[in-house]
Amino acid sequence: MKPLRTNKSLFTSVLLCCVASFGWTAITHAEPMQLLPRPQQAHYGKGALPVTGLEIRFEMPPTEEDRFAAEQLAAGLSAKAQTAVEVRDTGDGPAVLLSRTGEGATLPGTNEIVGLNSRESYSLKVTKKGAEITAPSSAGLFYGVQTLLQMVEGTGAQAKLPMAEIRDWPALAYRGFMMDFSHGQLLRIPEIKRQIDLLARYKANQYFFYSECNIEIEGYELVNPDARYSRAEIRDIIDYARQRHMDVVPCIEMYGHMHDLFRVEKFKDLGLPLYGEEFDPRNPRMFPMMDDWIDQMTKLFPSPWIHVGFDEPWSLGKIGMTPGKDPFQGFVDTLAHLTEQSAKHGRRLMFWADIMNGASTLSHHPE
């Protein structure tokens, strides 16, 4: 399995992509509300559907994920209308009907596609009699709910939904955001959840949890004991994001950026130089330690992806290497080893692309 090379700027600017780069719609009539991301196809008619008096019902036996989307819709509409909009199993009044037509996965996998019939697509229709959201998966229903909530105009008794027909699907299969949990003060769990809420509102589907040594790992109790997230906290974040169809991807460092580990006396000899920031590939303890971390991270994070860093190895090729040996071969060998270890756990590996893209000394390492 080949690793996927990535660039940090892709993730640090991706929120802008999520909310501003979706400009491929075929819109007719005046658009009452500016929807973000903009739907692929939208047609607006005349008239509106009052929010007051609506119910939310299902056109199929709902799953837990379907019910969560319905409750999110009920809460949002209730806040706009300033009166209760309830989820009901039966009824005959005006309603927002949720219809899931397939069994698509809750979270993105490693081979996502885009297009009209993709897992995350949905259609939405608002008439004077009611509204309906149809999708092939619970993720599509959830995204249709987010669009419908943005369409509400007015508040209280004046809250209404414009007549509309929308067909939408993602232009980007992966819409991720990376949060740095290794520099500055750590976010509290409620703050992380507020981030996830905001990202989910705009249909992001990946949350990259960047940590150099800030996650509790068994056997490394001496590393950042007062500045890390426990395994229970990580699981809580993962479950919270999953409800919102967002995959929490471990984004760790497994070559450079390891000073928090190597500054500890017990692990100093793993660094190049001693107490340094990156692994010494000549140290026989390196691979067993890396394998242990991969094992623990894949058990903690159910994501099909794992990001292992590999950026900015400042000492690579400069100090401490065996004379006459190619220092970059050790870098490539280590990356290949981690790719194989990740594949054994059913994970697809990613790493930052700065060394591969910017170092001419690697031009003779096409592998």
Solvent accessible surface area in square Angstrom, and as a share of the most:
residue,aa,sasa,rsa
1,M,142,0.63
2,K,167,0.71
3,P,43,0.27
4,L,66,0.33
5,R,133,0.49
6,T,11,0.06
7,N,74,0.38
8,K,63,0.27
9,S,69,0.45
10,L,93,0.46
11,F,11,0.04
12,T,85,0.49
13,S,50,0.32
14,V,6,0.04
15,L,52,0.26
16,L,122,0.61
17,C,40,0.24
18,C,1,0.01
19,V,31,0.18
20,A,77,0.60
21,S,56,0.36
22,F,11,0.05
23,G,53,0.51
24,W,100,0.35
25,T,32,0.19
26,A,68,0.52
27,I,45,0.23
28,T,69,0.40
29,H,115,0.51
30,A,88,0.68
31,E,44,0.20
32,P,56,0.35
33,M,67,0.30
34,Q,122,0.54
35,L,2,0.01
36,L,63,0.31
37,P,8,0.05
38,R,80,0.29
39,P,1,0.01
40,Q,14,0.06
41,Q,72,0.32
42,A,4,0.03
43,H,82,0.37
44,Y,3,0.01
45,G,36,0.34
46,K,179,0.76
47,G,42,0.41
48,A,33,0.26
49,L,4,0.02
50,P,77,0.49
51,V,0,0.00
52,T,68,0.39
53,G,52,0.50
54,L,7,0.03
55,E,35,0.16
56,I,0,0.00
57,R,30,0.11
58,F,23,0.10
59,E,98,0.44
60,M,32,0.14
61,P,116,0.73
62,P,41,0.26
63,T,50,0.29
64,E,140,0.63
65,E,45,0.20
66,D,1,0.00
67,R,95,0.35
68,F,37,0.15
69,A,0,0.00
70,A,0,0.00
71,E,98,0.44
72,Q,54,0.24
73,L,0,0.00
74,A,8,0.06
75,A,65,0.51
76,G,20,0.20
77,L,0,0.00
78,S,28,0.18
79,A,75,0.58
80,K,77,0.33
81,A,5,0.04
82,Q,135,0.60
83,T,60,0.35
84,A,76,0.59
85,V,5,0.03
86,E,81,0.36
87,V,33,0.19
88,R,106,0.39
89,D,100,0.52
90,T,110,0.64
91,G,43,0.42
92,D,144,0.75
93,G,31,0.30
94,P,68,0.42
95,A,6,0.05
96,V,0,0.00
97,L,44,0.22
98,L,0,0.00
99,S,17,0.11
100,R,27,0.10
101,T,97,0.57
102,G,21,0.20
103,E,152,0.68
104,G,31,0.30
105,A,57,0.45
106,T,18,0.10
107,L,30,0.15
108,P,3,0.02
109,G,26,0.25
110,T,35,0.20
111,N,129,0.66
112,E,38,0.17
113,I,121,0.61
114,V,68,0.39
115,G,21,0.20
116,L,74,0.37
117,N,136,0.70
118,S,2,0.01
119,R,35,0.13
120,E,7,0.03
121,S,7,0.05
122,Y,11,0.04
123,S,41,0.26
124,L,4,0.02
125,K,97,0.41
126,V,4,0.02
127,T,51,0.29
128,K,145,0.62
129,K,178,0.75
130,G,12,0.11
131,A,6,0.04
132,E,64,0.29
133,I,0,0.00
134,T,39,0.23
135,A,2,0.02
136,P,41,0.26
137,S,0,0.00
138,S,7,0.04
139,A,0,0.00
140,G,0,0.00
141,L,0,0.00
142,F,1,0.01
143,Y,4,0.01
144,G,0,0.00
145,V,0,0.00
146,Q,9,0.04
147,T,4,0.02
148,L,0,0.00
149,L,38,0.19
150,Q,37,0.16
151,M,1,0.00
152,V,3,0.02
153,E,35,0.16
154,G,43,0.41
155,T,79,0.46
156,G,11,0.10
157,A,86,0.67
158,Q,136,0.60
159,A,1,0.01
160,K,84,0.35
161,L,0,0.00
162,P,8,0.05
163,M,17,0.08
164,A,4,0.03
165,E,91,0.41
166,I,1,0.01
167,R,116,0.42
168,D,11,0.06
169,W,48,0.17
170,P,11,0.07
171,A,36,0.28
172,L,78,0.39
173,A,18,0.14
174,Y,71,0.27
175,R,4,0.01
176,G,3,0.03
177,F,34,0.14
178,M,20,0.09
179,M,41,0.18
180,D,49,0.26
181,F,4,0.01
182,S,24,0.15
183,H,114,0.51
184,G,71,0.68
185,Q,178,0.79
186,L,53,0.26
187,L,43,0.22
188,R,178,0.65
189,I,27,0.14
190,P,77,0.49
191,E,52,0.23
192,I,0,0.00
193,K,45,0.19
194,R,149,0.54
195,Q,46,0.20
196,I,0,0.00
197,D,49,0.25
198,L,75,0.37
199,L,4,0.02
200,A,3,0.02
201,R,119,0.43
202,Y,46,0.17
203,K,14,0.06
204,A,0,0.00
205,N,0,0.00
206,Q,5,0.02
207,Y,0,0.00
208,F,2,0.01
209,F,0,0.00
210,Y,5,0.02
211,S,3,0.02
212,E,18,0.08
213,C,8,0.05
214,N,8,0.04
215,I,8,0.04
216,E,48,0.22
217,I,10,0.05
218,E,112,0.50
219,G,40,0.38
220,Y,22,0.08
221,E,100,0.45
222,L,116,0.58
223,V,8,0.04
224,N,16,0.08
225,P,80,0.51
226,D,143,0.74
227,A,42,0.33
228,R,59,0.22
229,Y,9,0.03
230,S,38,0.25
231,R,70,0.25
232,A,69,0.54
233,E,64,0.29
234,I,1,0.01
235,R,121,0.44
236,D,60,0.31
237,I,1,0.00
238,I,15,0.08
239,D,86,0.45
240,Y,42,0.16
241,A,0,0.00
242,R,107,0.39
243,Q,73,0.33
244,R,19,0.07
245,H,2,0.01
246,M,1,0.01
247,D,3,0.02
248,V,4,0.02
249,V,0,0.00
250,P,2,0.01
251,C,0,0.00
252,I,3,0.01
253,E,0,0.00
254,M,0,0.00
255,Y,1,0.00
256,G,1,0.01
257,H,36,0.16
258,M,0,0.00
259,H,77,0.34
260,D,30,0.16
261,L,0,0.00
262,F,0,0.00
263,R,118,0.43
264,V,26,0.15
265,E,106,0.47
266,K,118,0.50
267,F,8,0.03
268,K,60,0.25
269,D,53,0.28
270,L,1,0.00
271,G,3,0.03
272,L,8,0.04
273,P,68,0.43
274,L,103,0.51
275,Y,95,0.36
276,G,10,0.10
277,E,78,0.35
278,E,4,0.02
279,F,0,0.00
280,D,16,0.08
281,P,27,0.17
282,R,116,0.42
283,N,22,0.11
284,P,116,0.73
285,R,100,0.36
286,M,1,0.00
287,F,71,0.30
288,P,82,0.52
289,M,14,0.06
290,M,0,0.00
291,D,37,0.19
292,D,53,0.27
293,W,5,0.02
294,I,0,0.00
295,D,41,0.21
296,Q,35,0.16
297,M,4,0.02
298,T,9,0.05
299,K,156,0.66
300,L,11,0.06
301,F,1,0.00
302,P,86,0.54
303,S,2,0.01
304,P,36,0.23
305,W,6,0.02
306,I,1,0.00
307,H,0,0.00
308,V,0,0.00
309,G,0,0.00
310,F,1,0.00
311,D,2,0.01
312,E,59,0.26
313,P,8,0.05
314,W,154,0.54
315,S,16,0.11
316,L,12,0.06
317,G,39,0.38
318,K,150,0.64
319,I,75,0.38
320,G,42,0.40
321,M,40,0.18
322,T,59,0.34
323,P,127,0.80
324,G,89,0.86
325,K,139,0.59
326,D,55,0.28
327,P,27,0.17
328,F,29,0.12
329,Q,65,0.29
330,G,18,0.17
331,F,1,0.00
332,V,7,0.04
333,D,71,0.37
334,T,1,0.01
335,L,10,0.05
336,A,49,0.38
337,H,44,0.20
338,L,0,0.00
339,T,11,0.06
340,E,106,0.47
341,Q,25,0.11
342,S,0,0.00
343,A,37,0.29
344,K,154,0.65
345,H,60,0.27
346,G,54,0.52
347,R,34,0.13
348,R,64,0.23
349,L,2,0.01
350,M,6,0.03
351,F,3,0.01
352,W,4,0.01
353,A,5,0.04
354,D,59,0.30
355,I,28,0.14
356,M,39,0.17
357,N,105,0.54
358,G,65,0.62
359,A,24,0.19
360,S,94,0.61
361,T,68,0.39
362,L,8,0.04
363,S,93,0.60
364,H,111,0.49
365,H,15,0.06
366,P,129,0.81
367,E,128,0.57
